[in-house]
Amino acid sequence: MITVELARDLVEAGVLWEPAAGDRFVIDAELLTGDVFWISDLTVEVRSYGGRSLLGFNGTTEWALDSVTLDQALWLPREDQLRGLLGDRLSAVVRTATGWRVDYATGPGDLHSVQDADLECAYARAVLAL
């Protein structure tokens, strides 16, 4: 899973999130970033209110939270979502002795690499480097 810091960097880089079932997120508040939530049609669902996207908590789960606005949530994209953001710029993924290397292209014949101990973090670093 990518780190909260990388997730913040993705937001600052302009990566947009359209919440959907299966997405992971944290509430970007000091005491809550350690708790990962998943959007599900059963417990956390995306709602729209007054033109804003809300993440609604159903039932009595999650400390009686009702909802949070999208700008209070920090998306933790999965491996497949990060691969999708790289698209056809992804050249290779290589297991190394210390983790993972992601090779990507920024143009014809212009290959670059990033590495991280965690595969999803390596993908996120490649997205940020674009």
C-alpha positions, 0 to 999 in steps of 0.5 A: 500500500502506498504511503500517506506521504506519496498519496499527498504528493499525488494530490499535489501533482494533480492526480484526480480521484473519482471514488468507486467501490473497492477504493482505499482511503484515509481521512487526512487528519493527524489522528486518523491517517493510520486507519484505512477505509474501503469504499463499499456499497455496504459500509462506505459509499460515494454520495453527492450533496450540494454539488460535492462528493461525500464519502458516507458511512452507513449504519453504526460503523466507523465511530458513528461517522456520518460522512466526510467531504472528498477533500478530507479523504486521501486516496490510496490507489491500488496497484492496478489503478496506478498502472492505469495512470501510467498507461502505455508509458509503463515499460517494465516492472522488475523485482530487485534484491531490495524491492521493485523497479518500475521502468517508464517512458516519457517519450520515444526512446526516453526511458526512466526508472524508479525503485521502492521496496513496495511495488505500489510505492514504486508505481506511485513514484513513476506516476509522480515523475511523469 
